[in-house]
């Protein structure tokens, strides 16, 4: 399955597969594209857990007011971290197994995954800038831990 995405640089339409390898780039200008896809109980493993990029998972529901408040900020994170982050939206009413697996007792629940492992969790609807700061901090900490761990392997 693929979804059309407009390039933030040149405005051209691009189609991005839900489970493509790597990170999507514009077919015209090669700029990184924001990657936002939907997943459910059947394709979550392929779409989110197998992704090479860090994945911001938005566990939400259509009837949830705070979820609707968080949605534009999640989309903004996808734009700001284009090429470095994949956003996967999961409607908990349509994907109850995913909600149960990640113990989503309240929504919105945002998870940051790396190789299918939870590296960050945010429950509720914080203000936009605070949510973006959380994403930046989690991505930065995870990158620093991987870099530091790699340095130890080389030195030791």
C-alpha positions in Angstrom: 0.0 0.0 0.0 1.3 3.5 -0.8 0.1 7.0 0.0 0.6 10.2 -1.9 2.9 12.8 -0.3 3.7 16.3 -1.5 7.4 17.2 -1.4 7.9 20.1 1.1 10.8 21.4 -1.2 9.4 21.3 -4.7 5.7 20.5 -4.2 5.7 17.4 -6.5 3.5 14.5 -5.6 5.2 11.3 -4.6 4.0 7.8 -3.6 5.5 6.2 -0.5 5.0 2.6 0.3 4.0 1.9 3.9 6.8 -0.6 4.5 9.6 0.6 2.1 13.2 0.2 3.2 15.3 3.2 4.1 13.8 6.6 4.1 11.7 8.1 1.3 13.1 10.9 -1.0 11.3 13.0 -3.6 11.6 11.5 -7.0 12.2 14.9 -8.5 14.4 16.9 -6.2 15.7 14.1 -3.9 14.6 16.0 -0.7 13.6 13.8 2.3 9.9 13.3 2.5 7.7 13.2 5.6 6.7 9.6 6.1 3.3 9.1 7.8 1.4 5.8 7.4 -1.4 3.9 9.0 -1.1 0.4 10.4 -3.3 -2.1 12.1 -3.0 -5.5 13.8 -2.2 -7.2 10.5 0.6 -5.1 9.1 2.1 -3.3 12.2 5.1 -5.6 12.4 6.0 -5.0 8.8 5.2 -1.3 8.8 6.6 -0.2 12.2 8.6 -2.9 14.0 10.7 -3.8 10.9 11.4 -0.1 9.9 15.1 0.9 9.7 14.3 4.5 10.9 13.1 5.3 14.4 9.3 5.2 14.4 6.9 7.5 16.2 3.8 5.4 16.9 0.6 7.4 17.5 -2.0 5.2 19.3 -5.2 7.2 18.8 -9.0 6.9 18.2 -11.3 9.0 16.1 -13.6 9.8 19.0 -10.7 11.1 21.2 -10.5 14.9 21.4 -6.9 15.0 22.8 -5.9 12.7 20.0 -7.2 15.2 17.4 -5.2 17.9 19.2 -2.0 15.9 19.1 -2.4 14.9 15.4 -1.1 18.1 13.8 2.0 18.1 16.1 2.7 14.4 15.1 2.4 15.5 11.5 4.8 18.4 12.2 7.3 16.0 13.7 7.1 13.9 10.5 7.9 17.0 8.5 10.7 18.3 10.8 12.4 14.9 11.0 11.8 13.9 7.4 14.4 11.3 6.4 15.1 10.5 10.1 11.7 9.5 11.5 8.7 7.4 10.3 5.3 8.2 11.8 2.9 5.3 12.1 -0.7 6.0 13.2 -2.7 3.2 14.8 -6.4 3.6 15.5 -6.8 1.5 18.7 -10.4 0.7 17.9 -9.3 -1.0 14.7 -6.1 -2.4 16.1 -6.9 -3.7 19.7 -4.0 -6.2 19.7 -1.4 -3.4 19.1 -3.0 -1.3 21.8 -2.9 -4.3 24.2 0.7 -5.2 23.3 1.9 -1.7 24.1 -0.4 -1.4 27.2 -2.1 1.7 25.8 -4.6 2.3 28.7 -5.0 6.0 27.8 -4.9 7.7 24.5 -3.2 9.4 22.9 -0.2 7.2 23.7 2.9 8.0 21.6 5.8 5.5 21.4 9.2 5.9 19.9 10.4 2.6 18.5 13.9 1.6 17.2 14.1 -1.9 15.7 10.7 -2.7 17.2 11.9 -1.8 20.7 10.3 1.0 22.7 12.8 3.7 23.5 10.4 6.4 24.6 6.7 6.7 25.7 4.5 9.7 26.1 0.9 9.4 27.4 -1.6 12.2 27.0 -1.6 15.4 25.0 1.2 17.8 26.0 1.4 21.2 24.3 2.9 21.0 20.8 6.4 22.4 21.6 6.8 20.1 24.6 5.8 17.1 22.4 8.3 18.1 19.7 11.0 18.6 22.4 10.2 15.1 23.7 10.7 13.6 20.3 14.0 15.5 19.8 15.3 14.5 23.2 14.4 10.8 22.7 15.9 10.7 19.2 19.0 12.5 20.5 19.4 10.2 23.5 18.9 7.1 21.4 21.4 8.3 18.9 24.0 9.2 21.6 23.6 5.8 23.2 24.1 4.0 19.9 27.1 6.1 19.1 28.6 5.7 22.6 28.0 2.0 22.5 29.7 1.7 19.1 32.7 3.7 20.3 33.1 1.3 23.3 33.0 -1.7 21.0 35.8 -0.2 18.8 37.9 0.9 21.7 37.4 -2.2 23.9 
